């Protein structure tokens, strides 16, 4: 029987551990050591899974964060309005 990497701490045996491990890899926190341990435990071809996960997952998270920042910026800019007296005083 093949043992899980890192003394059983890194595994994809249950949904909870799988989601936690994928989240850790997508946030790029220790993903390379996880990839190396998975390669040593199972197969060399695990690197393809992690490379795809990093590119697609990180791109998705970056776009999600940028969308949230833009939404909050748009909401804040709508709340701050220029008074009409200041607009009339602007030179053309």
Biopython code that builds the backbone (N, CA, C, O; Angstrom):
import numpy as np
from Bio.PDB.StructureBuilder import StructureBuilder

atoms = [
    (1, "UNK", "N", (0.843, -1.184, 0.000)),
    (1, "UNK", "CA", (0.000, 0.000, 0.000)),
    (1, "UNK", "C", (0.885, 1.244, 0.000)),
    (1, "UNK", "O", (1.895, 1.297, 0.702)),
    (2, "UNK", "N", (0.504, 2.228, -0.780)),
    (2, "UNK", "CA", (1.248, 3.476, -0.885)),
    (2, "UNK", "C", (0.797, 4.414, 0.224)),
    (2, "UNK", "O", (-0.398, 4.644, 0.405)),
    (3, "UNK", "N", (1.755, 4.953, 0.962)),
    (3, "UNK", "CA", (1.414, 5.893, 2.027)),
    (3, "UNK", "C", (1.299, 7.307, 1.461)),
    (3, "UNK", "O", (1.931, 7.644, 0.460)),
    (4, "UNK", "N", (0.497, 8.109, 2.108)),
    (4, "UNK", "CA", (0.342, 9.494, 1.689)),
    (4, "UNK", "C", (1.594, 10.293, 2.021)),
    (4, "UNK", "O", (2.357, 9.942, 2.922)),
    (5, "UNK", "N", (1.785, 11.357, 1.285)),
    (5, "UNK", "CA", (2.971, 12.190, 1.462)),
    (5, "UNK", "C", (2.927, 12.952, 2.780)),
    (5, "UNK", "O", (1.859, 13.167, 3.353)),
    (6, "UNK", "N", (4.093, 13.353, 3.246)),
    (6, "UNK", "CA", (4.259, 14.169, 4.447)),
    (6, "UNK", "C", (3.602, 13.509, 5.663)),
    (6, "UNK", "O", (2.835, 14.137, 6.393)),
    (7, "UNK", "N", (3.918, 12.237, 5.859)),
    (7, "UNK", "CA", (3.414, 11.443, 6.991)),
    (7, "UNK", "C", (1.884, 11.406, 7.058)),
    (7, "UNK", "O", (1.301, 11.373, 8.141)),
    (8, "UNK", "N", (1.258, 11.411, 5.908)),
    (8, "UNK", "CA", (-0.187, 11.311, 5.845)),
    (8, "UNK", "C", (-0.923, 12.634, 5.927)),
    (8, "UNK", "O", (-2.153, 12.653, 5.877)),
    (9, "UNK", "N", (-0.201, 13.744, 6.053)),
    (9, "UNK", "CA", (-0.864, 15.043, 6.155)),
    (9, "UNK", "C", (-1.347, 15.559, 4.807)),
    (9, "UNK", "O", (-2.350, 16.270, 4.736)),
    (10, "UNK", "N", (-0.656, 15.214, 3.761)),
    (10, "UNK", "CA", (-1.066, 15.633, 2.419)),
    (10, "UNK", "C", (-1.768, 14.464, 1.765)),
    (10, "UNK", "O", (-1.148, 13.449, 1.447)),
    (11, "UNK", "N", (-3.079, 14.617, 1.565)),
    (11, "UNK", "CA", (-3.805, 13.541, 0.917)),
    (11, "UNK", "C", (-5.030, 14.078, 0.198)),
    (11, "UNK", "O", (-5.483, 15.198, 0.432)),
    (12, "UNK", "N", (-5.533, 13.258, -0.662)),
    (12, "UNK", "CA", (-6.745, 13.555, -1.405)),
    (12, "UNK", "C", (-7.776, 12.456, -1.134)),
    (12, "UNK", "O", (-8.574, 12.117, -2.008)),
    (13, "UNK", "N", (-7.753, 11.902, 0.088)),
    (13, "UNK", "CA", (-8.611, 10.781, 0.431)),
    (13, "UNK", "C", (-10.063, 11.191, 0.652)),
    (13, "UNK", "O", (-10.973, 10.448, 0.286)),
    (14, "UNK", "N", (-10.290, 12.341, 1.236)),
    (14, "UNK", "CA", (-11.656, 12.810, 1.485)),
    (14, "UNK", "C", (-11.849, 14.160, 0.804)),
    (14, "UNK", "O", (-10.885, 14.804, 0.390)),
    (15, "UNK", "N", (-13.098, 14.574, 0.695)),
    (15, "UNK", "CA", (-13.410, 15.841, 0.045)),
    (15, "UNK", "C", (-12.804, 17.016, 0.818)),
    (15, "UNK", "O", (-12.264, 17.943, 0.215)),
    (16, "UNK", "N", (-12.893, 16.979, 2.135)),
    (16, "UNK", "CA", (-12.365, 18.065, 2.950)),
    (16, "UNK", "C", (-10.873, 18.256, 2.774)),
    (16, "UNK", "O", (-10.405, 19.373, 2.554)),
    (17, "UNK", "N", (-10.120, 17.161, 2.871)),
    (17, "UNK", "CA", (-8.663, 17.251, 2.692)),
    (17, "UNK", "C", (-8.313, 17.666, 1.267)),
    (17, "UNK", "O", (-7.350, 18.401, 1.047)),
    (18, "UNK", "N", (-9.094, 17.194, 0.307)),
    (18, "UNK", "CA", (-8.826, 17.554, -1.087)),
    (18, "UNK", "C", (-9.009, 19.043, -1.320)),
    (18, "UNK", "O", (-8.168, 19.685, -1.950)),
    (19, "UNK", "N", (-10.108, 19.597, -0.810)),
    (19, "UNK", "CA", (-10.365, 21.027, -0.983)),
    (19, "UNK", "C", (-9.296, 21.848, -0.285)),
    (19, "UNK", "O", (-8.821, 22.848, -0.824)),
    (20, "UNK", "N", (-8.920, 21.427, 0.913)),
    (20, "UNK", "CA", (-7.874, 22.141, 1.647)),
    (20, "UNK", "C", (-6.547, 22.108, 0.886)),
    (20, "UNK", "O", (-5.855, 23.122, 0.801)),
    (21, "UNK", "N", (-6.200, 20.968, 0.344)),
    (21, "UNK", "CA", (-4.936, 20.839, -0.375)),
    (21, "UNK", "C", (-4.947, 21.633, -1.672)),
    (21, "UNK", "O", (-3.951, 22.272, -2.012)),
    (22, "UNK", "N", (-6.056, 21.601, -2.399)),
    (22, "UNK", "CA", (-6.152, 22.376, -3.632)),
    (22, "UNK", "C", (-6.104, 23.870, -3.317)),
    (22, "UNK", "O", (-5.455, 24.629, -4.036)),
    (23, "UNK", "N", (-6.786, 24.305, -2.246)),
    (23, "UNK", "CA", (-6.739, 25.715, -1.859)),
    (23, "UNK", "C", (-5.321, 26.137, -1.501)),
    (23, "UNK", "O", (-4.888, 27.231, -1.864)),
    (24, "UNK", "N", (-4.606, 25.291, -0.804)),
    (24, "UNK", "CA", (-3.224, 25.603, -0.439)),
    (24, "UNK", "C", (-2.361, 25.738, -1.692)),
    (24, "UNK", "O", (-1.508, 26.623, -1.762)),
    (25, "UNK", "N", (-2.569, 24.884, -2.665)),
    (25, "UNK", "CA", (-1.775, 24.952, -3.892)),
    (25, "UNK", "C", (-2.146, 26.167, -4.736)),
    (25, "UNK", "O", (-1.268, 26.804, -5.317)),
    (26, "UNK", "N", (-3.437, 26.496, -4.811)),
    (26, "UNK", "CA", (-3.870, 27.627, -5.623)),
    (26, "UNK", "C", (-3.379, 28.943, -5.036)),
    (26, "UNK", "O", (-3.076, 29.875, -5.781)),
    (27, "UNK", "N", (-3.295, 29.031, -3.715)),
    (27, "UNK", "CA", (-2.768, 30.247, -3.102)),
    (27, "UNK", "C", (-1.244, 30.289, -3.179)),
    (27, "UNK", "O", (-0.624, 31.248, -2.719)),
    (28, "UNK", "N", (-0.649, 29.266, -3.753)),
    (28, "UNK", "CA", (0.790, 29.158, -3.983)),
    (28, "UNK", "C", (1.588, 29.155, -2.680)),
    (28, "UNK", "O", (2.715, 29.648, -2.639)),
    (29, "UNK", "N", (1.018, 28.613, -1.643)),
    (29, "UNK", "CA", (1.695, 28.507, -0.354)),
    (29, "UNK", "C", (2.191, 27.081, -0.188)),
    (29, "UNK", "O", (1.428, 26.201, 0.211)),
    (30, "UNK", "N", (3.439, 26.847, -0.484)),
    (30, "UNK", "CA", (4.029, 25.530, -0.316)),
    (30, "UNK", "C", (3.622, 24.514, -1.370)),
    (30, "UNK", "O", (3.677, 23.309, -1.126)),
    (31, "UNK", "N", (3.216, 24.990, -2.535)),
    (31, "UNK", "CA", (2.748, 24.056, -3.557)),
    (31, "UNK", "C", (3.876, 23.238, -4.146)),
    (31, "UNK", "O", (3.667, 22.090, -4.537)),
    (32, "UNK", "N", (5.074, 23.809, -4.219)),
    (32, "UNK", "CA", (6.172, 23.066, -4.842)),
    (32, "UNK", "C", (6.604, 21.883, -3.972)),
    (32, "UNK", "O", (6.887, 20.804, -4.493)),
    (33, "UNK", "N", (6.657, 22.077, -2.656)),
    (33, "UNK", "CA", (7.012, 20.944, -1.792)),
    (33, "UNK", "C", (5.918, 19.886, -1.810)),
    (33, "UNK", "O", (6.205, 18.691, -1.748)),
    (34, "UNK", "N", (4.664, 20.323, -1.894)),
    (34, "UNK", "CA", (3.555, 19.372, -2.004)),
    (34, "UNK", "C", (3.676, 18.583, -3.298)),
    (34, "UNK", "O", (3.485, 17.367, -3.301)),
    (35, "UNK", "N", (3.990, 19.258, -4.394)),
    (35, "UNK", "CA", (4.133, 18.583, -5.678)),
    (35, "UNK", "C", (5.269, 17.562, -5.634)),
    (35, "UNK", "O", (5.123, 16.448, -6.136)),
    (36, "UNK", "N", (6.385, 17.936, -5.042)),
    (36, "UNK", "CA", (7.524, 17.020, -4.973)),
    (36, "UNK", "C", (7.181, 15.792, -4.126)),
    (36, "UNK", "O", (7.535, 14.669, -4.487)),
    (37, "UNK", "N", (6.493, 16.005, -2.999)),
    (37, "UNK", "CA", (6.119, 14.868, -2.154)),
    (37, "UNK", "C", (5.126, 13.948, -2.847)),
    (37, "UNK", "O", (5.206, 12.727, -2.712)),
    (38, "UNK", "N", (4.185, 14.533, -3.590)),
    (38, "UNK", "CA", (3.221, 13.714, -4.335)),
    (38, "UNK", "C", (3.934, 12.951, -5.447)),
    (38, "UNK", "O", (3.610, 11.792, -5.705)),
    (39, "UNK", "N", (4.899, 13.586, -6.105)),
    (39, "UNK", "CA", (5.658, 12.898, -7.146)),
    (39, "UNK", "C", (6.436, 11.723, -6.578)),
    (39, "UNK", "O", (6.478, 10.651, -7.182)),
    (40, "UNK", "N", (7.050, 11.918, -5.422)),
    (40, "UNK", "CA", (7.814, 10.828, -4.806)),
    (40, "UNK", "C", (6.913, 9.708, -4.303)),
    (40, "UNK", "O", (7.312, 8.544, -4.295)),
    (41, "UNK", "N", (5.701, 10.058, -3.884)),
    (41, "UNK", "CA", (4.797, 9.043, -3.342)),
    (41, "UNK", "C", (4.065, 8.267, -4.431)),
    (41, "UNK", "O", (3.870, 7.058, -4.312)),
    (42, "UNK", "N", (3.660, 8.966, -5.496)),
    (42, "UNK", "CA", (2.808, 8.317, -6.489)),
    (42, "UNK", "C", (3.455, 8.208, -7.856)),
    (42, "UNK", "O", (3.853, 7.121, -8.275)),
    (43, "UNK", "N", (3.563, 9.333, -8.553)),
    (43, "UNK", "CA", (4.053, 9.271, -9.918)),
    (43, "UNK", "C", (4.686, 10.599, -10.321)),
    (43, "UNK", "O", (4.353, 11.656, -9.784)),
    (44, "UNK", "N", (5.591, 10.518, -11.262)),
    (44, "UNK", "CA", (6.224, 11.715, -11.786)),
    (44, "UNK", "C", (5.217, 12.591, -12.518)),
    (44, "UNK", "O", (5.383, 13.810, -12.564)),
    (45, "UNK", "N", (4.191, 12.002, -13.081)),
    (45, "UNK", "CA", (3.215, 12.727, -13.890)),
    (45, "UNK", "C", (2.283, 13.606, -13.061)),
    (45, "UNK", "O", (1.442, 14.304, -13.628)),
    (46, "UNK", "N", (2.409, 13.589, -11.754)),
    (46, "UNK", "CA", (1.618, 14.475, -10.897)),
    (46, "UNK", "C", (1.987, 15.935, -11.119)),
    (46, "UNK", "O", (1.198, 16.829, -10.814)),
    (47, "UNK", "N", (3.179, 16.182, -11.647)),
    (47, "UNK", "CA", (3.597, 17.566, -11.889)),
    (47, "UNK", "C", (2.673, 18.261, -12.879)),
    (47, "UNK", "O", (2.456, 19.468, -12.767)),
    (48, "UNK", "N", (2.128, 17.534, -13.840)),
    (48, "UNK", "CA", (1.224, 18.138, -14.814)),
    (48, "UNK", "C", (-0.051, 18.629, -14.149)),
    (48, "UNK", "O", (-0.569, 19.690, -14.497)),
    (49, "UNK", "N", (-0.563, 17.855, -13.186)),
    (49, "UNK", "CA", (-1.745, 18.264, -12.431)),
    (49, "UNK", "C", (-1.468, 19.567, -11.684)),
    (49, "UNK", "O", (-2.286, 20.485, -11.725)),
    (50, "UNK", "N", (-0.346, 19.656, -11.015)),
    (50, "UNK", "CA", (-0.037, 20.835, -10.209)),
    (50, "UNK", "C", (0.247, 22.054, -11.070)),
    (50, "UNK", "O", (-0.131, 23.165, -10.699)),
    (51, "UNK", "N", (0.897, 21.877, -12.197)),
    (51, "UNK", "CA", (1.174, 23.010, -13.081)),
    (51, "UNK", "C", (-0.124, 23.569, -13.647)),
    (51, "UNK", "O", (-0.307, 24.786, -13.689)),
    (52, "UNK", "N", (-1.017, 22.706, -14.076)),
    (52, "UNK", "CA", (-2.325, 23.155, -14.572)),
    (52, "UNK", "C", (-3.111, 23.820, -13.447)),
    (52, "UNK", "O", (-3.753, 24.849, -13.659)),
    (53, "UNK", "N", (-3.064, 23.243, -12.268)),
    (53, "UNK", "CA", (-3.773, 23.799, -11.112)),
    (53, "UNK", "C", (-3.258, 25.193, -10.778)),
    (53, "UNK", "O", (-4.051, 26.087, -10.481)),
    (54, "UNK", "N", (-1.970, 25.388, -10.821)),
    (54, "UNK", "CA", (-1.386, 26.688, -10.509)),
    (54, "UNK", "C", (-1.784, 27.722, -11.552)),
    (54, "UNK", "O", (-2.217, 28.819, -11.196)),
    (55, "UNK", "N", (-1.647, 27.396, -12.822)),
    (55, "UNK", "CA", (-1.964, 28.381, -13.853)),
    (55, "UNK", "C", (-3.442, 28.741, -13.880)),
    (55, "UNK", "O", (-3.786, 29.923, -13.891)),
    (56, "UNK", "N", (-4.312, 27.758, -13.892)),
    (56, "UNK", "CA", (-5.747, 28.034, -13.980)),
    (56, "UNK", "C", (-6.283, 28.576, -12.660)),
    (56, "UNK", "O", (-7.032, 29.553, -12.655)),
    (57, "UNK", "N", (-5.914, 27.964, -11.552)),
    (57, "UNK", "CA", (-6.429, 28.388, -10.253)),
    (57, "UNK", "C", (-5.970, 29.770, -9.851)),
    (57, "UNK", "O", (-6.769, 30.574, -9.370)),
    (58, "UNK", "N", (-4.694, 30.057, -10.041)),
    (58, "UNK", "CA", (-4.175, 31.363, -9.673)),
    (58, "UNK", "C", (-4.761, 32.445, -10.571)),
    (58, "UNK", "O", (-5.076, 33.537, -10.099)),
    (59, "UNK", "N", (-4.908, 32.157, -11.848)),
    (59, "UNK", "CA", (-5.508, 33.116, -12.767)),
    (59, "UNK", "C", (-6.944, 33.409, -12.365)),
    (59, "UNK", "O", (-7.375, 34.562, -12.382)),
    (60, "UNK", "N", (-7.687, 32.367, -12.003)),
    (60, "UNK", "CA", (-9.077, 32.538, -11.583)),
    (60, "UNK", "C", (-9.161, 33.374, -10.310)),
    (60, "UNK", "O", (-9.972, 34.296, -10.230)),
    (61, "UNK", "N", (-8.333, 33.060, -9.315)),
    (61, "UNK", "CA", (-8.357, 33.816, -8.062)),
    (61, "UNK", "C", (-7.933, 35.266, -8.264)),
    (61, "UNK", "O", (-8.487, 36.167, -7.636)),
    (62, "UNK", "N", (-6.962, 35.493, -9.128)),
    (62, "UNK", "CA", (-6.529, 36.861, -9.385)),
    (62, "UNK", "C", (-7.655, 37.665, -10.031)),
    (62, "UNK", "O", (-7.896, 38.809, -9.646)),
    (63, "UNK", "N", (-8.341, 37.084, -11.004)),
    (63, "UNK", "CA", (-9.449, 37.779, -11.650)),
    (63, "UNK", "C", (-10.606, 38.003, -10.692)),
    (63, "UNK", "O", (-11.267, 39.039, -10.756)),
    (64, "UNK", "N", (-10.860, 37.055, -9.810)),
    (64, "UNK", "CA", (-11.918, 37.216, -8.817)),
    (64, "UNK", "C", (-11.588, 38.362, -7.869)),
    (64, "UNK", "O", (-12.457, 39.179, -7.565)),
    (65, "UNK", "N", (-10.367, 38.432, -7.405)),
    (65, "UNK", "CA", (-9.954, 39.527, -6.526)),
    (65, "UNK", "C", (-10.039, 40.870, -7.232)),
    (65, "UNK", "O", (-10.495, 41.848, -6.639)),
    (66, "UNK", "N", (-9.612, 40.935, -8.479)),
    (66, "UNK", "CA", (-9.703, 42.184, -9.218)),
    (66, "UNK", "C", (-11.149, 42.602, -9.451)),
    (66, "UNK", "O", (-11.456, 43.793, -9.420)),
    (67, "UNK", "N", (-12.034, 41.652, -9.680)),
    (67, "UNK", "CA", (-13.451, 41.974, -9.856)),
    (67, "UNK", "C", (-14.047, 42.524, -8.568)),
    (67, "UNK", "O", (-14.838, 43.466, -8.607)),
    (68, "UNK", "N", (-13.685, 41.957, -7.447)),
    (68, "UNK", "CA", (-14.186, 42.448, -6.161)),
    (68, "UNK", "C", (-13.652, 43.851, -5.887)),
    (68, "UNK", "O", (-14.398, 44.720, -5.436)),
    (69, "UNK", "N", (-12.377, 44.078, -6.154)),
    (69, "UNK", "CA", (-11.791, 45.397, -5.939)),
    (69, "UNK", "C", (-12.463, 46.433, -6.834)),
    (69, "UNK", "O", (-12.757, 47.543, -6.390)),
    (70, "UNK", "N", (-12.703, 46.077, -8.082)),
    (70, "UNK", "CA", (-13.360, 47.026, -8.989)),
    (70, "UNK", "C", (-14.782, 47.323, -8.555)),
    (70, "UNK", "O", (-15.221, 48.471, -8.630)),
    (71, "UNK", "N", (-15.508, 46.316, -8.104)),
    (71, "UNK", "CA", (-16.877, 46.522, -7.628)),
    (71, "UNK", "C", (-16.896, 47.453, -6.431)),
    (71, "UNK", "O", (-17.714, 48.371, -6.373)),
    (72, "UNK", "N", (-16.019, 47.231, -5.491)),
    (72, "UNK", "CA", (-15.946, 48.097, -4.309)),
    (72, "UNK", "C", (-15.523, 49.514, -4.696)),
    (72, "UNK", "O", (-16.025, 50.482, -4.126)),
    (73, "UNK", "N", (-14.619, 49.645, -5.645)),
    (73, "UNK", "CA", (-14.194, 50.967, -6.099)),
    (73, "UNK", "C", (-15.347, 51.704, -6.762)),
    (73, "UNK", "O", (-15.543, 52.895, -6.523)),
    (74, "UNK", "N", (-16.119, 50.999, -7.601)),
    (74, "UNK", "CA", (-17.272, 51.627, -8.247)),
    (74, "UNK", "C", (-18.317, 52.063, -7.222)),
    (74, "UNK", "O", (-18.901, 53.140, -7.346)),
    (75, "UNK", "N", (-18.555, 51.218, -6.201)),
    (75, "UNK", "CA", (-19.508, 51.582, -5.150)),
    (75, "UNK", "C", (-19.030, 52.801, -4.377)),
    (75, "UNK", "O", (-19.827, 53.680, -4.051)),
    (76, "UNK", "N", (-17.747, 52.860, -4.085)),
    (76, "UNK", "CA", (-17.200, 53.997, -3.342)),
    (76, "UNK", "C", (-17.233, 55.271, -4.178)),
    (76, "UNK", "O", (-17.484, 56.351, -3.643)),
    (77, "UNK", "N", (-16.988, 55.164, -5.461)),
    (77, "UNK", "CA", (-16.994, 56.363, -6.307)),
    (77, "UNK", "C", (-18.413, 56.898, -6.504)),
    (77, "UNK", "O", (-18.585, 58.099, -6.709)),
    (78, "UNK", "N", (-19.432, 56.037, -6.446)),
    (78, "UNK", "CA", (-20.815, 56.502, -6.545)),
    (78, "UNK", "C", (-21.232, 57.225, -5.271)),
    (78, "UNK", "O", (-22.024, 58.167, -5.319)),
    (79, "UNK", "N", (-20.700, 56.786, -4.132)),
    (79, "UNK", "CA", (-21.050, 57.418, -2.866)),
    (79, "UNK", "C", (-20.447, 58.818, -2.761)),
    (79, "UNK", "O", (-21.053, 59.714, -2.174)),
    (80, "UNK", "N", (-19.279, 59.002, -3.318)),
    (80, "UNK", "CA", (-18.611, 60.299, -3.273)),
    (80, "UNK", "C", (-19.015, 61.066, -4.516)),
    (80, "UNK", "O", (-18.656, 60.685, -5.630)),
    (81, "UNK", "N", (-19.752, 62.135, -4.332)),
    (81, "UNK", "CA", (-20.169, 62.928, -5.485)),
    (81, "UNK", "C", (-19.651, 64.354, -5.313)),
    (81, "UNK", "O", (-19.462, 64.837, -4.197)),
    (82, "UNK", "N", (-19.433, 64.995, -6.424)),
    (82, "UNK", "CA", (-18.942, 66.371, -6.407)),
    (82, "UNK", "C", (-20.150, 67.297, -6.256)),
    (82, "UNK", "O", (-21.120, 67.162, -7.002)),
    (83, "UNK", "N", (-20.108, 68.227, -5.312)),
    (83, "UNK", "CA", (-21.225, 69.178, -5.166)),
    (83, "UNK", "C", (-21.391, 70.026, -6.436)),
    (83, "UNK", "O", (-20.424, 70.284, -7.152)),
    (84, "UNK", "N", (-22.633, 70.452, -6.700)),
    (84, "UNK", "CA", (-22.912, 71.211, -7.922)),
    (84, "UNK", "C", (-22.166, 72.538, -7.948)),
    (84, "UNK", "O", (-21.768, 73.005, -9.015)),
    (85, "UNK", "N", (-21.973, 73.146, -6.785)),
    (85, "UNK", "CA", (-21.241, 74.419, -6.757)),
    (85, "UNK", "C", (-19.797, 74.214, -7.205)),
    (85, "UNK", "O", (-19.228, 75.080, -7.870)),
    (86, "UNK", "N", (-19.221, 73.122, -6.862)),
    (86, "UNK", "CA", (-17.839, 72.860, -7.271)),
    (86, "UNK", "C", (-17.766, 72.584, -8.771)),
    (86, "UNK", "O", (-16.787, 72.949, -9.423)),
    (87, "UNK", "N", (-18.797, 71.939, -9.321)),
    (87, "UNK", "CA", (-18.815, 71.646, -10.755)),
    (87, "UNK", "C", (-18.964, 72.929, -11.548)),
    (87, "UNK", "O", (-18.329, 73.086, -12.591)),
    (88, "UNK", "N", (-19.808, 73.868, -11.067)),
    (88, "UNK", "CA", (-20.021, 75.132, -11.774)),
    (88, "UNK", "C", (-18.768, 76.004, -11.722)),
    (88, "UNK", "O", (-18.520, 76.805, -12.623)),
    (89, "UNK", "N", (-17.990, 75.842, -10.669)),
    (89, "UNK", "CA", (-16.803, 76.681, -10.507)),
    (89, "UNK", "C", (-15.628, 76.203, -11.346)),
    (89, "UNK", "O", (-14.638, 76.923, -11.478)),
    (90, "UNK", "N", (-15.713, 75.012, -11.912)),
    (90, "UNK", "CA", (-14.615, 74.485, -12.708)),
    (90, "UNK", "C", (-14.511, 75.236, -14.027)),
    (90, "UNK", "O", (-15.529, 75.481, -14.675)),
    (91, "UNK", "N", (-13.295, 75.609, -14.440)),
    (91, "UNK", "CA", (-13.147, 76.285, -15.740)),
    (91, "UNK", "C", (-13.338, 75.293, -16.878)),
    (91, "UNK", "O", (-13.054, 74.102, -16.749)),
    (92, "UNK", "N", (-13.823, 75.812, -17.980)),
    (92, "UNK", "CA", (-14.057, 74.930, -19.132)),
    (92, "UNK", "C", (-12.916, 74.926, -20.081)),
    (92, "UNK", "O", (-12.961, 74.234, -21.098)),
]
sb = StructureBuilder()
sb.init_structure("model")
sb.init_model(0)
sb.init_chain("A")
sb.init_seg("    ")
for serial, (resi, resn, name, xyz) in enumerate(atoms, 1):
    if name == "N":
        sb.init_residue(resn, " ", resi, " ")
    sb.init_atom(name, np.array(xyz, "f"), 0.0, 1.0, " ", f" {name:<3s}", serial, name[0])
structure = sb.get_structure()
